[in-house]
Structure formats: structure tokens, C-alpha cells
Amino acid sequence: MKKGVSFLVTVALVALVSSLASASDPSPLQDTCVAIDEPKDAGISLFCKDPKLTEAEDFFFSGLDKPGNTSNPVASNVTTVNVEQIKGLNTLGISMVRIDYEPYGQNPPHTHPRATEILTVLEGTLYVGFVTSNTENRLISKVLNKGDVFVFPIGLIHFQFNVGKTKAVAIAGLSSQNPGVITIANAVFGSDPPINPDVLTRAFQLDKKVVSYLQSRF
């Protein structure tokens, strides 16, 4: 193979691999691909409803105007609208959430492994931020008021905290039909089965009794 052709082939392969590596949700191959649960042993793959049988209800969700139940230890609630709630989101690469916060409630540090998030405050005042990857681990944070917008890049640990004396509400869009969420404290201290305390003792530079206590809390 000639050098020029070989180089072009290499560039094309690198571009293809890069595009596959950065892909999150599958690109649609038709106008709609309303998710159906059959066959039941298909795992995470979602099959498409016959486009001729799609209807308005496949693309509809009601209830995002209603506050979520914030009676929990973090004093917040996330109402999710993804492909589980709207089957028509399948292959469209987008979803959204409503987040309700009690005064001083928070959406604790977490990540979305498959999505970037863009959030806007509808009511209240939120202190928000994300932490960049190792080794810098730089905190990028800001206080948001009603109408303000903030972006949390894909995969990075981020949080929101209601610093006001009144309830707060936010709406966020995410760049995946199923963004996933990993809440850091729950994952580390509440895994099933538990992580060996010796691992966490060294990782967090804590006394083993403190680690055991934290694991008992989650």
C-alpha cells in the first residue's frame, strides 16, 4: 500500500475509533424508536416499536410541575424524566430532571457517567460546583440565583446546595436518554457487599472505626 494511502487509512481509523469512544447514546436510524421491553432477556438494549404504531403518549410525561418528596437525609428530591418515563426518548440522546431542595438541602456530590448536565434555577439560591479530574482536582463553583444557568461536564463530580432560607427548585437537561448517576458517599460507603474497611482506611486516611461508622450510615 502506498504511504499516502496508508496514512489516510490510519487517519480514518483513528477518527472512527475516536468517534466510537466518545459516543454516549446511539444515533437514531429513523424518525422515532419508541422503546419497548420485548424481548425481556435483551439486557440494556431497547428495541423499537413499529413507527406506524407510535402515538403522542410515547413522547409525553405529566407531573414535572409537582414538588418531589424532600423528606430524606439530604433534604432534596430528583424527579427523573428519562427513557424509562418517556419511551420516545430512546436513541434521542436527551433527558431531564426536576430537583427540589429544602432550605440547606443538597444534591450531594455525584457523577453522571454518560451525560453532561445543564441546570437552570427556577426558584431560590444554589451554591453549585464541579471538581476537575486528577491531578489538579480544581473546584469550579458559583452561587446561582433565579434564571441563572450552569453546566456540569460529563463524568465530573458535581453538587448543588441550597444556601437560601427558602425552598429552591431547578430544572436540568442531560445529554443522554439514560445518564446514570453515582452518588459518591453511597457508592463508596454503601456498596453491596461493603468495600473492605482496610481499603477505605488507607484511601481516606481515616481511623478504621470512623470508616466502619460511615459504612453503617449508608
N, C-alpha and C positions, 0 to 999 in steps of 0.2 A: 504494500500500500504506500502511495506517495506521502511524503512528510506533510504537505499541506492538507491533504485529505484526512490523514491520521489525526492532525491537530484539530480539525473541525469536528471529527467524530468524538474526540476526547472532550472538547468543549461542550458538545451537545449532551454527552453522557453526564458530565458534571452538572449541567443545568437541569437535566431530568432528575438526577438524584437529589439535588438541592430543592427542587420544587416538591418532590415527594416527601422529603424530610420536613419541610416547613408546612406541609398541608395539615389542616386540622380536620375539617369536615369534608366529606366527598362533594365534588361539584355535581350539580344536577345535570341529568342527561335528557330531561324532558321538562315540560312546564311545571308539573306537580309530581310529587312522590309521597303521597299521604301514607304515613307509616301504618302497617298492620302487624299484628302479633304472630301471625302464622308464617311458617311453621314454628311451633313453640320451642323446638330444640335448636333454633337458629343462633342462639347466643346473643351478642350485642348487635348483630346485623339486623336492620329493619327492612322488611320487604314493602314494595309499593302496592297501594290499592290501584285497581284499574282506573286510569284517569277519567274514563267515561262515567265512573260511579262517584267521583268526588262531589262534595256539596259544601255549602257555606259553613256548616258546623265543623268541618275538618280544619278550618282556619280561624276558629273563634274560641275566645275564653272570656268569661264574665266573672267579675268579683275583685278586680285589682283596686277598686275604689274603697274596699273594706280593710280596716286596720287588721294586722295579724295579732296573734296572742303573744304578748311580750312577758308573760308571767313565767320567767325562767331565770337561771343564774346570771345570764349575760344581759338580761333586760332588753332584748331585741327579738325581731322575728323577720325571717326572709320568706316572702311568698314567691315561689318559683313559677315561671311560665316558660317551660322548655318543650321539647318534643313529647314528653310524657303527657303534658296538658293539652298541647295543640299538635296533633299528629301531622298537620300540614307543614310544620316546620322542618320535617325530615328533608335533608340534603340542602337546606337553605342557609345553613351556617349562621344562625342568629337566634337569640333568646333574650328574655328579660326577667327582672325581679323587682319586687317592691320590698323595701326594707323599712320597718318601723322601729323606732328607738324610744324607750322611756328616757326621762332625764338621767343623764350619766350612764345610759345604756350603751352597749357597743356591739359591733360586728367584729368579733375578735380576730387576731392575726390568722390569715388563711391564704390559700392559693387556689387558682383555677388552672389546672394543668393543660387545658385545651382552649383557653379563651383570654382575650384582652377584654377589659371591662371599662365602660364609660358611664359615669354616675352623675346625676344632677339632683340637687337638693330642692325638694318641694316645700318643706317647712322646717324651721329650726336652724341650728348651727352645728356643724360637724367638724371635728378635727380628724383629718384623713391623711394617709400616707402609705408609701411602699418602701421596701428595702431592696437595694440593688444586690446583685449576686456577689459571691466571693471573688476576690478577697477584700474588696472595697467595703461592702455591706453599708452603703451610704443611705441614710434615711432621707427620703424626699417627701415633705409633708406640707400641709396648708390647712388653714381654717376656712371652711366653706359656709356661705350663707345662702339663703333662698335664691334660686336661679343660677347659682354657680355650678360649674361642670369640672370634673376631674377624671383623669384616665389612669387606670392601673394596668401596666403592661403584662402580657401573658406570662404565667408561671411564677411571677414575683410575689413574695409575701406582702400582704397589704391589710389594712384595717380601716374602720370608721368608728368614731367615738363621739357621742352626743355631749358636747361641753355646755349646752344650754340648760336652763331651768325648766324648759317646756319640752313636750314631745317633739320628735323630729321624724320626717318622712323623706325617703329618697327613692328614685327610680333609676335602675341601671340596665344598660344593654350589654350583651356579651356576644362575642364573635364565634359562637358555636351553638348548635342545636342542643348540645349536652355538655356544658363547660366542665362539669365535675367540680368538686370542692374538697379541699383538705384543710381542716381546721387544725392548726399546729399543735396546740395543747392536747386536744382529743386524740390526735394521731400518735403523738409521742408517749403520752402518759396513760392513754386509754385504749391502746391497741389490744386486740384479741387474737392469740394469747398475749399476755404482757411482755414487753421487752425486758430482758434480764436487767435488774437494777444496777448490776455492776457496769453495764454499758452506759446507762444514763448517768450514773455517779461520776464517771470519768468525763463523759461528754459535756455535762453541765457544771462540772467542778463543784458538786454538792455533796453533802453528807448523805450516806445511804439511807438514813432514817427519813431525811427530807424527801428523797426520791420515792420511798415507799409511801409516804404520806400523800404526795402528789398523785401517785398511781391510784391510791384509794379514793381520791376525789373525782376521778374520771372513770 
